[in-house]
Amino acid sequence: MEPFNLENNPKIKSGFTTPEGYFEQFSEKLLLAIPKEEKPVISIFARKKKWFMAVAAILILGIMIPFLNKNSSESQSLDSASLENYLAYQTTISPEELVSLLDEKDIEAIETDLNLDDATVESALSGNNYLENYITE
């Protein structure tokens, strides 16, 4: 293989040529080819705006539902706790008044829930330092 030197060897001519006067008439031909009435450009987002808004609304609702359910359950538990605290500490209802407000079904439910042995009651009272308070009440 013989060495090839770009400076010594003749240059290779390109096989592409332009017609005579092509660039002088190019701008005139281009302006004639462009339509005079321009069509309005409609973006993809404007065309499908309703669909994007519907999908966004569904996503927002889907994300908010678990938070709303969690908040409503927490508020109910707080309400029952605050009501219990109010009845326990703020009201001056005597035990007799409380019993008079209960129905027979409520009293039966309390009696069935409090089936205690004498030994259990004695062990709870013997370990309690406030036994005198229970006796006087």
C-alpha positions in Angstrom: 0.0 0.0 0.0 1.4 3.3 -1.0 1.4 6.2 1.4 -1.2 8.9 0.8 -0.3 12.5 1.4 -3.1 15.1 1.1 -0.8 18.0 0.2 0.9 16.2 -2.7 -2.0 14.4 -4.3 -4.6 16.2 -6.3 -7.9 17.1 -4.6 -11.0 15.0 -5.2 -13.8 17.1 -6.5 -17.3 16.6 -5.2 -19.9 15.3 -7.6 -22.5 17.8 -6.4 -23.1 21.1 -8.1 -25.7 23.7 -8.0 -27.5 25.1 -11.0 -26.6 28.6 -12.3 -28.5 31.4 -10.5 -30.0 29.1 -7.9 -29.3 31.2 -4.9 -30.3 34.5 -6.6 -33.9 33.2 -7.1 -34.1 31.0 -4.0 -35.6 33.6 -1.7 -38.2 34.6 -4.2 -39.3 31.0 -4.8 -39.4 30.3 -1.1 -41.7 33.3 -0.4 -44.0 32.1 -3.2 -44.2 28.6 -1.8 -45.2 29.8 1.7 -49.0 29.9 2.0 -50.4 33.4 2.7 -53.1 32.2 5.1 -51.6 31.1 8.4 -53.4 28.3 10.2 -53.9 28.9 13.9 -51.7 26.8 16.2 -53.6 24.7 18.7 -51.6 23.3 21.5 -52.1 19.8 22.7 -52.8 21.0 26.2 -55.6 23.4 25.1 -57.2 20.6 23.1 -57.2 18.2 26.0 -57.6 20.6 28.8 -60.8 19.1 30.0 -59.3 15.7 30.3 -56.3 17.0 32.2 -58.6 18.8 34.6 -60.7 15.7 35.1 -57.7 13.5 35.8 -56.3 16.1 38.3 -59.6 16.3 40.1 -59.8 12.5 40.4 -56.2 12.3 41.7 -56.9 15.0 44.3 -60.0 13.2 45.5 -58.2 9.9 45.6 -55.4 11.4 47.8 -57.8 13.3 50.1 -60.2 10.5 50.9 -57.8 8.6 53.3 -56.9 11.8 55.1 -60.5 12.8 55.5 -61.5 9.3 56.9 -58.5 9.4 59.3 -59.4 12.9 60.6 -63.1 12.0 61.1 -62.3 8.9 63.1 -59.8 10.8 65.3 -62.3 13.6 66.0 -64.9 11.0 67.2 -62.5 9.4 69.6 -61.5 12.8 71.0 -65.1 13.7 71.4 -65.9 10.6 73.4 -62.7 11.1 75.6 -63.6 14.7 76.3 -67.2 13.8 77.1 -66.0 11.1 79.5 -63.6 13.6 81.2 -66.3 16.2 81.4 -68.7 13.8 83.1 -66.0 12.5 85.4 -64.5 15.8 86.6 -66.8 18.7 85.8 -70.3 17.6 86.7 -71.6 17.2 90.2 -73.9 14.2 89.5 -74.2 11.9 92.4 -74.1 8.2 91.9 -77.8 8.0 92.9 -78.7 10.5 90.1 -76.6 8.6 87.6 -78.3 5.3 88.5 -81.7 7.0 88.1 -80.8 8.1 84.6 -79.8 4.6 83.5 -82.3 2.2 81.9 -82.9 -1.4 83.1 -80.9 -2.7 80.1 -77.9 -0.6 81.1 -78.0 -1.7 84.7 -78.2 -5.4 83.6 -75.2 -4.9 81.3 -73.2 -3.3 84.2 -74.1 -6.2 86.5 -73.1 -8.8 84.0 -69.8 -7.0 83.4 -68.9 -6.8 87.1 -69.0 -10.4 88.1 -66.2 -10.3 90.7 -65.2 -12.8 93.3 -64.9 -11.7 96.9 -61.2 -12.7 96.9 -60.5 -10.3 93.9 -62.3 -7.4 95.6 -60.4 -8.0 98.9 -57.0 -8.2 97.1 -57.7 -4.9 95.3 -58.8 -3.1 98.4 -56.0 -4.4 100.6 -53.4 -3.1 98.3 -55.1 0.3 98.0 -53.9 3.2 100.2 -57.1 5.2 99.8 -59.4 2.6 101.4 -60.8 5.1 103.8 -62.0 7.3 101.0 -64.0 4.3 99.5 -65.5 3.5 102.9 -66.7 7.1 103.5 -68.2 7.5 100.1 
